[in-house]
Amino acid sequence: MTKAQKKISKKLKSKDSQAAFLQLIRMQQTCLGGYEDWEKAHVDRYNPNS
């Protein structure tokens, strides 16, 4: 994710908005490519109990 996307992600409170944001990031990664392991890194960072 970009710095701007990370900043937005940290401000999302509801589960619905978090899910919608992650779906947007997935679509961007599919279309644009880039850091393929971002989703695992995101989960590891924000869900340490997973």
SULUR-V573013 format. One record per residue. N is the residue number from 0. PSI is psi in whole degrees, -180 to 180 (* if undefined). Layout:
N|PSI / N|PSI
This chain:
0|154 / 1|169 / 2|-40 / 3|-41 / 4|-40 / 5|-41 / 6|-44 / 7|-45 / 8|-40 / 9|-24 / 10|-10 / 11|127 / 12|-44 / 13|151 / 14|-35 / 15|-44 / 16|-35 / 17|-44 / 18|-42 / 19|-40 / 20|-44 / 21|-36 / 22|-41 / 23|-45 / 24|-41 / 25|-44 / 26|-41 / 27|-44 / 28|-37 / 29|-44 / 30|-41 / 31|-21 / 32|-166 / 33|-135 / 34|96 / 35|-27 / 36|18 / 37|-38 / 38|-43 / 39|-43 / 40|-40 / 41|-46 / 42|-43 / 43|-38 / 44|-44 / 45|-9 / 46|72 / 47|-18 / 48|-6 / 49|*
